[in-house]
């Protein structure tokens, strides 16, 4: 297999970097029996395009080593997209993360430059670089592979084992299977010893890197066939899961803070933290995760004790002996002060290597005591932060089920003696001056002090709800007075909307019903009097044609019709005008009723006289649409 390496960047500035990266790749690909060639290209589109086209014609794999120059990254992206006829896709979340990373490096990059760093050709497999700005990607087609990788040796060596080696192994047709495992090390076991033990298997090759007890293990399994290699790999992973237990937190290469934040986001949980003796490492690592703002609401440290966090005096007088209580109280108090679902408390003693992690929700509090060996004592603070994140990961991994063990908040309060005088609250409160004037009693002064303390304690809670929306504040149980007004107005609007909808729908249904009734009555009316129907009680002086309507309702008084309009309807008459004001011809309730003759109109005078040519007929508008055409 032939591999061509094209280094893109300023030769004068980055040639030593490119040479070191090339030597690293040469060493790592030796097992593949690969033939490597190496060239440096300026960040010029025409030059790079020609070199890339030539390399693709001669090699199975082409590797672009990109210097951290915006021009190199931009040129490579446009040449690859143009040559393969693909579009550049930008990861907006990654762009924000790279912006923060560049700021920590002291670099100022424009929006388009950051977009290029966070982009890759469409259809490419992303190879994330967690350390630097240059992100990797790979494009496989048939029996060829094109990869763009960071040129800085430290970043390249971190990326190669988990991302690059499997791709090259697959291209070479080797029966190899790869995996990455993340483990936290403690006194109970030694990760290097387990790696050495597993490496004795001739089918396994394990390498690792670590930072303060956070190990990343790269596992490579070989076999006579691909299936056999995968079986060896699975056995190795199963062995590590049994050996490391809960401290194996990821099969893959995802960082622990990201896993914890993703778990909280997935379940809609919010978190407040309180740490003592860690230098705010826990807060820094959680805040650096993209998306943490949606679930990580508040953080406290030992400077907040006596203000937002109240710990009993007797506990603080001997913190070494009460470390477990302190961690539990930090978790409980931070949850309450931050108005969040979870509270994470961390108490660390770097000089002794002792650390206590506590996690609290509204129902229970879990506490773990861990110790760090003397050889790793200088890493105690970072190890404490790792362990706190791992407890949080375990909680979210089986949520809504709860972790085993733990105690109720009432039990913690009992052990801590909550209810006694809080030392720090008293120490922080301003002393009352002597009451020499006799104008203000001591109780009044103490009331002012307590009011001032409560006001100071309320400030971080108000800070925690900044930037949240109404739904989030309802979940936090931190709704404001304005929120209550909004909720009331929203409820009123919903009620009005529903009532209006019901009214409109009811009117529409009533209109349809009246139209059907009108058509039914029209079918009973015989204006020509041709129907030979005999109805008992039908008045002799009634004209023919109303027999069927009379049989339906003896109150029928006639039929009203105006040519060229829709007015064509039966008319009734009762002993008063109320009977049919809200009733149809059958006497059933109907908002629009039926047209009726005024009860004072005498249609059968006695003795008989010439009938009146005028009669008052009442009808309720809109009368199912029948009366409205008269107006036009």
C-alpha positions as CSV (number, residue, x, y, z in Angstrom):
1,X,0.0,0.0,0.0
2,X,1.3,3.4,-1.0
3,X,0.6,6.5,1.2
4,X,1.3,10.0,0.0
5,X,1.6,12.7,2.7
6,X,1.1,16.3,1.7
7,X,1.9,18.9,4.3
8,X,0.1,22.2,3.8
9,X,1.4,25.3,5.3
10,X,4.3,27.7,5.5
11,X,7.5,25.7,4.9
12,X,9.7,28.3,6.6
13,X,7.6,28.2,9.8
14,X,6.4,24.6,10.0
15,X,9.0,22.4,8.2
16,X,10.3,21.0,11.6
17,X,6.7,20.3,12.6
18,X,5.9,18.6,9.3
19,X,9.1,16.5,9.5
20,X,8.3,15.3,13.0
21,X,4.7,14.4,12.0
22,X,6.0,12.5,9.0
23,X,8.4,10.4,11.1
24,X,5.6,9.6,13.5
25,X,3.3,8.4,10.7
26,X,6.2,6.4,9.2
27,X,6.7,4.6,12.5
28,X,3.0,3.9,13.1
29,X,2.4,2.6,9.5
30,X,5.4,0.3,9.5
31,X,3.1,-2.7,10.5
32,X,1.1,-2.1,7.4
33,X,4.2,-2.5,5.1
34,X,3.2,0.8,3.6
35,X,5.4,2.9,1.2
36,X,5.3,6.5,2.2
37,X,6.1,9.6,0.2
38,X,6.2,13.1,1.6
39,X,6.0,16.7,0.2
40,X,5.3,20.2,1.5
41,X,2.8,22.5,-0.3
42,X,2.3,26.1,0.1
43,X,-1.3,27.2,1.0
44,X,-1.9,27.9,-2.7
45,X,-5.0,26.4,-4.3
46,X,-3.5,25.7,-7.7
47,X,-0.4,24.2,-6.4
48,X,-2.3,22.0,-3.8
49,X,-4.8,20.9,-6.4
50,X,-2.1,19.7,-8.8
51,X,-0.3,17.9,-6.0
52,X,-3.5,16.3,-4.7
53,X,-4.6,15.1,-8.2
54,X,-1.1,13.6,-8.8
55,X,-1.2,11.8,-5.4
56,X,-4.7,10.4,-5.9
57,X,-3.5,8.9,-9.1
58,X,-0.6,7.1,-7.6
59,X,-1.6,6.2,-4.0
60,X,-4.2,4.2,-2.1
61,X,-4.2,6.8,0.7
62,X,-3.5,10.5,0.7
63,X,-2.9,12.3,4.0
64,X,-3.1,16.1,4.2
65,X,-1.2,17.4,7.2
66,X,-2.6,20.8,8.0
67,X,-0.7,23.5,9.9
68,X,-2.9,25.6,12.3
69,X,-2.8,28.5,9.8
70,X,-6.2,29.7,8.7
71,X,-4.9,29.9,5.1
72,X,-3.8,26.3,5.1
73,X,-7.1,24.9,6.5
74,X,-9.2,27.1,4.1
75,X,-7.2,26.2,1.0
76,X,-7.3,22.5,1.8
77,X,-11.1,22.6,2.4
78,X,-11.8,24.4,-0.9
79,X,-9.5,22.2,-3.0
80,X,-10.9,19.0,-1.6
81,X,-14.5,20.2,-2.1
82,X,-13.8,21.5,-5.6
83,X,-11.9,18.4,-6.7
84,X,-14.5,16.0,-5.4
85,X,-17.5,18.2,-6.3
86,X,-18.7,18.4,-2.7
87,X,-20.0,21.2,-0.5
88,X,-18.5,22.4,2.8
89,X,-20.6,21.7,5.9
90,X,-20.0,23.7,9.0
91,X,-20.7,22.4,12.5
92,X,-22.1,25.5,14.4
93,X,-21.7,23.9,17.8
94,X,-18.1,23.0,17.0
95,X,-17.5,26.5,15.7
96,X,-18.5,28.0,19.1
97,X,-16.3,25.5,20.9
98,X,-13.3,26.4,18.7
99,X,-13.9,30.1,19.3
100,X,-13.6,29.5,23.1
101,X,-10.6,27.3,22.5
102,X,-8.9,30.0,20.4
103,X,-9.6,32.6,23.0
104,X,-7.9,30.4,25.7
105,X,-4.9,30.1,23.3
106,X,-4.7,33.9,23.0
107,X,-5.7,33.8,19.3
108,X,-8.2,36.2,17.6
109,X,-9.9,34.6,14.6
110,X,-12.6,36.0,12.3
111,X,-16.0,34.4,11.8
112,X,-15.1,32.9,8.4
113,X,-11.8,31.6,9.7
114,X,-13.5,29.8,12.6
115,X,-16.1,28.5,10.1
116,X,-13.4,26.9,8.0
117,X,-11.8,25.2,11.0
118,X,-15.2,23.8,11.9
119,X,-16.1,22.6,8.4
120,X,-15.5,19.5,6.4
121,X,-16.6,18.2,2.9
122,X,-20.1,16.8,2.7
123,X,-20.2,13.0,3.3
124,X,-16.8,13.0,5.1
125,X,-16.3,11.2,8.4
126,X,-15.3,13.7,11.1
127,X,-12.2,12.9,13.1
128,X,-12.5,15.3,16.1
129,X,-9.4,16.9,17.6
130,X,-10.1,17.7,21.2
131,X,-6.8,19.5,21.8
132,X,-6.3,22.0,18.9
133,X,-8.1,24.0,16.2
134,X,-7.4,21.8,13.2
135,X,-10.1,19.1,12.9
136,X,-9.6,15.9,11.0
137,X,-11.9,14.3,8.4
138,X,-11.7,11.3,6.1
139,X,-13.3,10.4,2.7
140,X,-13.3,6.8,1.6
141,X,-14.1,5.8,-2.0
142,X,-13.7,2.3,-3.4
143,X,-10.1,1.4,-2.6
144,X,-8.8,4.9,-1.8
145,X,-8.8,7.0,1.3
146,X,-8.3,10.8,1.7
147,X,-7.6,12.2,5.1
148,X,-7.0,15.7,6.5
149,X,-5.2,15.7,9.9
150,X,-3.6,18.2,12.2
151,X,0.1,18.5,11.6
152,X,1.1,19.3,15.2
153,X,2.7,16.1,16.5
154,X,0.9,16.2,19.9
155,X,-2.5,16.5,18.3
156,X,-1.7,14.0,15.6
157,X,-0.5,11.3,18.1
158,X,-3.7,11.8,20.1
159,X,-5.9,11.4,17.0
160,X,-4.1,8.5,15.3
161,X,-4.7,5.5,17.5
162,X,-8.5,5.8,17.8
163,X,-9.4,7.4,14.5
164,X,-6.7,7.0,11.8
165,X,-5.3,3.6,12.5
166,X,-8.6,1.7,12.0
167,X,-9.2,3.5,8.7
168,X,-5.7,2.6,7.4
169,X,-6.0,-1.0,8.7
170,X,-9.3,-1.5,6.9
171,X,-7.8,0.0,3.7
172,X,-4.9,-2.4,3.9
173,X,-7.3,-5.4,4.2
174,X,-6.0,-6.5,7.5
175,X,-8.2,-8.7,9.9
176,X,-7.9,-6.0,12.6
177,X,-10.5,-4.6,15.0
178,X,-10.0,-1.4,17.1
179,X,-11.6,0.1,20.1
180,X,-11.0,3.0,22.5
181,X,-11.8,2.7,26.3
182,X,-11.8,5.5,28.9
183,X,-11.0,4.6,32.5
184,X,-10.5,6.5,35.8
185,X,-7.7,5.0,38.0
186,X,-7.9,4.7,41.8
187,X,-6.1,2.8,44.5
188,X,-8.2,-0.4,43.9
189,X,-6.4,-1.2,40.7
190,X,-3.6,-0.2,38.4
191,X,-4.5,0.6,34.8
192,X,-0.9,0.1,33.5
193,X,-0.7,-3.4,35.1
194,X,-4.0,-4.4,33.4
195,X,-2.7,-3.1,30.1
196,X,0.5,-5.2,30.6
197,X,-1.5,-8.3,31.5
198,X,-3.8,-8.0,28.4
199,X,-0.9,-7.3,26.1
200,X,0.5,-10.7,26.8
201,X,-2.2,-12.1,24.5
202,X,-0.5,-12.3,21.1
203,X,-3.7,-11.2,19.4
204,X,-4.0,-7.9,21.4
205,X,-2.0,-4.7,21.3
206,X,-2.8,-2.0,23.9
207,X,-1.4,1.5,24.1
208,X,-2.5,4.3,26.4
209,X,-2.2,7.9,27.4
210,X,-3.4,9.5,30.6
211,X,-4.0,12.8,32.3
212,X,-4.2,12.9,36.1
213,X,-5.6,9.4,36.3
214,X,-7.9,9.7,33.3
215,X,-6.7,6.9,31.0
216,X,-7.5,6.5,27.3
217,X,-6.7,3.0,26.2
218,X,-6.4,2.0,22.6
219,X,-7.0,-1.6,21.9
220,X,-6.0,-3.4,18.6
221,X,-7.1,-7.0,18.1
222,X,-5.9,-9.2,15.2
223,X,-7.0,-12.6,14.0
224,X,-7.0,-15.0,11.1
225,X,-10.4,-13.4,10.0
226,X,-12.2,-10.2,10.7
227,X,-14.7,-12.0,12.8
228,X,-12.0,-13.6,14.9
229,X,-10.4,-10.2,15.4
230,X,-13.7,-8.8,16.6
231,X,-14.1,-11.7,19.1
232,X,-10.7,-11.1,20.6
233,X,-11.5,-7.4,20.9
234,X,-14.9,-8.0,22.6
235,X,-13.2,-10.4,25.1
236,X,-10.7,-7.7,26.0
237,X,-13.4,-5.1,26.5
238,X,-15.5,-7.5,28.6
239,X,-12.4,-8.2,30.8
240,X,-11.8,-4.5,31.3
241,X,-15.4,-3.9,32.2
242,X,-15.3,-6.6,34.9
243,X,-11.9,-5.3,36.2
244,X,-12.5,-1.6,36.2
245,X,-16.3,-1.7,37.0
246,X,-17.9,1.7,37.4
247,X,-14.6,3.5,36.7
248,X,-14.7,2.5,33.0
249,X,-16.9,5.3,31.9
250,X,-16.8,5.1,28.1
251,X,-16.2,2.7,25.2
252,X,-15.2,5.3,22.7
253,X,-13.3,8.5,23.0
254,X,-15.8,10.9,24.6
255,X,-14.5,13.1,27.5
256,X,-16.2,12.6,30.9
257,X,-17.6,16.2,31.2
258,X,-19.3,15.9,27.9
259,X,-20.9,12.5,28.9
260,X,-22.2,14.0,32.2
261,X,-23.6,17.1,30.4
262,X,-25.3,15.0,27.7
263,X,-26.8,12.8,30.4
264,X,-28.4,15.7,32.2
265,X,-29.6,17.3,28.9
266,X,-31.2,14.0,27.8
267,X,-33.3,13.8,31.0
268,X,-33.9,17.5,31.5
269,X,-31.9,17.7,34.7
270,X,-30.3,20.8,36.1
271,X,-27.2,21.0,38.4
272,X,-25.6,23.2,41.0
273,X,-22.1,22.4,42.3
274,X,-20.3,23.3,45.5
275,X,-16.6,22.5,45.9
276,X,-14.1,23.0,48.6
277,X,-10.4,22.6,48.1
278,X,-10.4,21.9,44.3
279,X,-9.6,25.4,43.0
280,X,-12.9,25.4,41.0
281,X,-11.7,22.7,38.7
282,X,-15.1,21.1,38.6
283,X,-16.8,24.3,37.5
284,X,-14.1,25.0,34.8
285,X,-14.5,21.6,33.2
286,X,-18.3,21.6,33.2
287,X,-18.5,25.2,31.9
288,X,-16.2,24.3,29.0
289,X,-18.6,21.8,27.5
290,X,-20.8,23.1,24.7
291,X,-24.4,23.0,25.8
292,X,-23.6,23.0,29.5
293,X,-25.5,26.4,30.0
294,X,-28.8,24.7,29.5
295,X,-28.3,22.4,32.6
296,X,-25.5,23.8,34.7
297,X,-27.1,26.6,36.6
298,X,-25.0,27.6,39.6
299,X,-21.6,27.0,41.2
300,X,-20.3,27.7,44.7
301,X,-17.1,27.3,46.6
302,X,-15.9,27.6,50.2
303,X,-16.1,31.4,50.1
304,X,-19.9,31.1,49.9
305,X,-20.2,29.2,53.2
306,X,-22.1,31.3,55.7
307,X,-24.0,33.1,52.9
308,X,-25.7,30.9,50.3
309,X,-24.3,27.7,51.9
310,X,-25.0,27.3,55.7
311,X,-22.9,24.7,57.5
312,X,-23.2,24.1,61.3
313,X,-20.5,25.5,63.5
314,X,-19.6,22.1,65.1
315,X,-19.0,20.6,61.6
316,X,-16.8,23.4,60.6
317,X,-14.7,23.3,63.8
318,X,-13.3,19.9,62.8
319,X,-13.6,19.6,59.0
320,X,-11.2,16.6,58.7
321,X,-13.4,14.4,60.8
322,X,-16.6,15.7,59.3
323,X,-15.5,15.6,55.7
324,X,-18.4,13.3,54.6
325,X,-20.9,15.5,56.3
326,X,-19.4,18.6,54.7
327,X,-19.6,17.0,51.2
328,X,-23.2,16.0,51.8
329,X,-24.2,19.4,53.1
330,X,-22.4,21.1,50.1
331,X,-24.5,19.0,47.7
332,X,-27.7,19.6,49.6
333,X,-27.2,23.3,50.1
334,X,-26.1,24.0,46.6
335,X,-29.1,22.3,45.2
336,X,-31.4,24.5,47.3
337,X,-29.5,27.7,46.7
338,X,-29.4,27.1,42.9
339,X,-33.0,25.9,42.7
340,X,-31.9,22.9,40.6
341,X,-32.8,19.2,40.4
342,X,-29.3,18.0,41.5
343,X,-26.6,19.3,43.8
344,X,-23.0,18.0,43.5
345,X,-20.7,18.6,46.5
346,X,-17.0,18.0,46.5
347,X,-14.7,18.3,49.6
348,X,-11.0,17.7,48.9
349,X,-8.0,17.5,51.1
350,X,-4.9,17.6,48.8
351,X,-2.4,17.3,51.5
352,X,-3.8,14.0,52.8
353,X,-5.1,12.7,49.4
354,X,-8.6,12.3,50.9
355,X,-11.7,13.4,48.9
356,X,-15.4,13.1,49.4
357,X,-18.0,13.4,46.7
358,X,-21.7,13.8,47.4
359,X,-24.7,14.0,45.0
360,X,-28.1,15.2,46.2
361,X,-31.5,15.2,44.6
362,X,-34.8,16.1,46.3
363,X,-35.2,12.6,47.8
364,X,-31.7,11.2,48.7
365,X,-28.1,12.1,49.1
366,X,-25.2,9.8,48.1
367,X,-21.7,10.1,49.5
368,X,-18.5,8.5,48.4
369,X,-15.1,8.6,50.1
370,X,-12.0,8.1,47.9
371,X,-8.3,8.2,48.5
372,X,-5.3,9.0,46.3
373,X,-2.0,7.3,46.6
374,X,1.0,9.3,47.7
375,X,2.6,9.0,44.3
376,X,-0.4,10.8,42.7
377,X,-1.0,13.2,45.6
378,X,-0.2,16.3,43.5
379,X,-3.1,15.3,41.2
380,X,-5.7,15.0,44.0
381,X,-7.7,18.1,42.9
382,X,-8.1,16.9,39.3
383,X,-8.8,13.4,40.4
384,X,-11.5,14.7,42.7
385,X,-13.1,16.5,39.8
386,X,-13.0,13.4,37.7
387,X,-14.7,11.3,40.4
388,X,-17.4,13.9,41.0
389,X,-18.2,13.8,37.2
390,X,-18.2,10.0,37.3
391,X,-20.8,10.0,40.1
392,X,-22.9,12.4,38.1
393,X,-22.5,10.1,35.0
394,X,-23.7,7.1,37.0
395,X,-26.8,8.9,38.2
396,X,-27.8,10.0,34.8
397,X,-27.0,6.6,33.2
398,X,-29.8,4.9,35.2
399,X,-32.2,7.8,35.7
400,X,-35.1,7.8,36.5
401,X,-34.1,4.9,38.6
402,X,-32.0,5.9,41.6
403,X,-28.6,4.9,42.6
404,X,-28.4,2.2,45.4
405,X,-27.8,3.3,49.0
406,X,-27.9,6.9,50.0
407,X,-29.7,8.6,52.9
408,X,-32.7,10.9,53.1
409,X,-32.1,14.7,53.6
410,X,-33.7,14.5,57.0
411,X,-31.1,12.0,58.1
412,X,-28.3,14.2,56.9
413,X,-29.7,17.1,58.8
414,X,-29.9,15.0,61.9
415,X,-26.3,13.9,61.7
416,X,-25.1,17.4,61.1
417,X,-27.3,18.9,63.9
418,X,-29.1,21.2,61.6
419,X,-31.2,23.6,63.7
420,X,-28.4,24.8,65.9
421,X,-26.7,28.1,65.5
422,X,-24.8,28.4,62.2
423,X,-21.3,29.6,63.0
424,X,-20.5,31.2,59.7
425,X,-23.8,33.0,59.5
426,X,-23.1,34.6,62.8
427,X,-19.5,35.3,62.0
428,X,-20.4,37.0,58.7
429,X,-23.2,39.0,60.1
430,X,-22.4,42.6,61.2
431,X,-22.3,43.2,64.9
432,X,-25.1,45.2,66.5
433,X,-24.0,48.4,68.2
434,X,-24.7,48.9,71.9
435,X,-28.2,50.1,72.4
436,X,-27.5,53.2,74.5
437,X,-30.3,55.3,73.3
438,X,-33.0,52.8,74.1
439,X,-34.9,53.7,70.9
440,X,-34.4,50.3,69.2
441,X,-34.6,47.0,71.0
442,X,-32.1,44.2,70.3
443,X,-34.7,42.0,68.7
444,X,-35.3,44.6,66.0
445,X,-31.6,44.9,65.2
446,X,-31.3,41.1,64.9
447,X,-34.3,41.1,62.6
448,X,-32.5,43.6,60.3
449,X,-29.4,41.4,60.3
450,X,-31.5,38.3,59.3
451,X,-33.2,40.3,56.6
452,X,-29.9,41.4,55.2
453,X,-28.5,37.9,55.2
454,X,-31.6,36.5,53.4
455,X,-31.3,39.3,50.8
456,X,-27.6,38.4,50.2
457,X,-28.5,34.7,49.9
458,X,-31.3,35.5,47.4
459,X,-28.9,37.2,45.0
460,X,-27.2,34.0,43.6
461,X,-30.7,32.5,43.2
462,X,-31.7,35.4,41.1
463,X,-28.5,35.2,39.2
464,X,-29.1,31.5,38.5
465,X,-32.4,32.2,36.8
466,X,-31.0,34.9,34.5
467,X,-31.3,33.9,30.8
468,X,-33.9,31.2,31.5
469,X,-37.3,31.1,29.9
470,X,-40.7,30.8,31.7
471,X,-40.9,27.0,31.3
472,X,-37.3,26.6,32.7
473,X,-38.2,28.8,35.7
474,X,-41.3,26.8,36.4
475,X,-39.2,23.6,36.4
476,X,-36.8,25.3,38.8
477,X,-39.7,26.5,41.0
478,X,-38.3,30.0,40.7
479,X,-41.1,31.9,39.1
480,X,-41.2,35.6,39.7
481,X,-44.2,38.0,40.2
482,X,-44.2,38.9,36.6
483,X,-44.2,35.2,35.7
484,X,-47.3,34.7,37.7
485,X,-49.0,37.6,35.9
486,X,-48.0,36.1,32.6
487,X,-49.3,32.6,33.6
488,X,-52.7,34.2,34.6
489,X,-52.9,36.1,31.3
490,X,-52.0,33.0,29.4
491,X,-54.7,31.0,31.2
492,X,-57.3,33.7,30.5
493,X,-56.3,33.8,26.8
494,X,-56.5,30.0,26.5
495,X,-60.0,30.0,28.2
496,X,-61.2,32.8,25.9
497,X,-59.8,31.0,22.9
498,X,-61.5,27.7,23.8
499,X,-64.8,29.3,24.6
500,X,-64.7,31.2,21.3
501,X,-63.9,28.0,19.4
502,X,-66.7,26.1,21.1
503,X,-69.1,29.0,20.3
504,X,-68.1,29.1,16.7
505,X,-68.3,25.3,16.2
506,X,-71.7,25.2,18.0
507,X,-73.1,28.0,15.7
508,X,-71.8,26.1,12.6
509,X,-73.4,22.9,13.8
510,X,-76.7,24.8,14.6
511,X,-76.6,26.3,11.1
512,X,-76.3,22.9,9.5
513,X,-79.0,21.5,11.6
514,X,-81.4,24.4,10.7
515,X,-80.6,24.0,7.0
516,X,-81.5,20.3,7.2
517,X,-84.7,21.1,9.1
518,X,-85.6,23.8,6.6
519,X,-85.2,21.3,3.7
520,X,-87.2,18.8,5.6
521,X,-90.1,21.2,6.1
522,X,-90.0,22.3,2.5
523,X,-90.5,18.6,1.6
524,X,-93.7,18.6,3.7
525,X,-95.2,21.8,2.2
526,X,-97.3,21.3,-0.9
527,X,-97.9,24.8,-2.4
528,X,-100.0,23.4,-5.3
529,X,-102.3,21.5,-2.9
530,X,-102.1,18.3,-5.0
531,X,-101.3,16.0,-2.2
532,X,-104.4,14.0,-1.0
533,X,-103.7,13.6,2.7
534,X,-106.3,13.3,5.3
535,X,-105.3,14.7,8.7
536,X,-107.7,14.5,11.7
537,X,-108.5,17.9,13.1
538,X,-107.3,19.8,10.0
539,X,-109.3,23.1,10.0
540,X,-111.8,23.3,7.1
541,X,-111.0,26.9,6.5
542,X,-107.2,26.1,6.0
543,X,-106.1,26.0,2.4
544,X,-104.8,22.8,1.0
545,X,-101.1,21.9,1.1
546,X,-100.4,22.3,4.8
547,X,-101.7,19.0,5.9
548,X,-98.3,17.3,6.5
549,X,-97.1,20.4,8.3
550,X,-100.2,20.6,10.5
551,X,-99.7,16.9,11.4
552,X,-96.2,17.9,12.4
553,X,-97.3,20.8,14.5
554,X,-100.8,22.3,14.7
555,X,-99.3,25.7,15.4
556,X,-98.4,26.0,11.7
557,X,-99.7,29.4,10.5
558,X,-98.4,29.5,6.9
559,X,-95.4,29.8,4.7
560,X,-93.4,32.9,3.9
561,X,-91.5,33.2,0.6
562,X,-90.0,36.2,-1.2
563,X,-88.9,35.5,-4.8
564,X,-85.2,36.0,-5.8
565,X,-84.2,35.5,-2.1
566,X,-83.4,32.6,0.1
567,X,-86.4,33.4,2.3
568,X,-88.6,30.3,2.0
569,X,-89.7,29.0,5.3
570,X,-92.6,27.8,7.5
571,X,-94.3,30.2,9.9
572,X,-96.0,29.3,13.2
573,X,-98.2,31.2,15.7
574,X,-98.6,30.5,19.4
575,X,-100.5,32.1,22.3
576,X,-97.5,34.2,23.1
577,X,-94.3,35.3,21.4
578,X,-92.0,33.5,23.8
579,X,-92.8,29.9,22.8
580,X,-90.9,29.9,19.5
581,X,-88.4,32.6,20.2
582,X,-85.8,30.0,21.1
583,X,-87.4,26.8,19.8
584,X,-87.8,25.1,16.4
585,X,-91.1,23.7,14.9
586,X,-90.8,20.6,17.1
587,X,-90.5,22.7,20.2
588,X,-86.9,21.8,20.7
589,X,-84.4,24.4,21.9
590,X,-82.8,26.3,19.1
591,X,-80.9,29.6,19.4
592,X,-82.4,30.9,16.1
593,X,-85.9,29.5,16.6
594,X,-88.4,29.6,13.7
595,X,-90.3,32.5,12.1
596,X,-93.6,33.1,14.0
597,X,-96.6,35.4,13.6
598,X,-97.2,37.9,16.4
599,X,-99.7,36.4,18.8
600,X,-101.9,39.6,18.6
601,X,-102.6,39.0,14.9
602,X,-106.0,37.5,14.7
603,X,-106.1,35.2,11.6
604,X,-109.6,33.9,12.4
605,X,-111.7,36.9,13.4
606,X,-115.2,36.2,14.8
607,X,-117.5,37.2,13.3
608,X,-115.6,36.7,10.0
609,X,-114.3,39.8,8.4
610,X,-112.1,40.6,5.6
611,X,-108.7,39.3,6.7
612,X,-105.8,41.7,7.2
613,X,-103.3,42.1,4.4
614,X,-100.6,42.9,7.0
615,X,-99.1,40.7,9.7
616,X,-96.1,41.0,11.9
617,X,-93.7,38.0,11.6
618,X,-90.8,37.7,14.0
619,X,-87.6,35.9,13.2
620,X,-84.3,35.7,15.0
621,X,-81.3,36.9,12.9
622,X,-79.3,35.3,11.3
623,X,-82.1,32.8,10.9
624,X,-79.7,30.3,9.5
625,X,-78.8,32.6,6.7
626,X,-82.4,32.9,5.4
627,X,-83.1,36.5,6.4
628,X,-79.8,38.1,5.5
629,X,-80.3,38.2,1.7
630,X,-83.3,40.6,2.3
631,X,-80.7,43.2,3.2
632,X,-79.1,43.0,-0.2
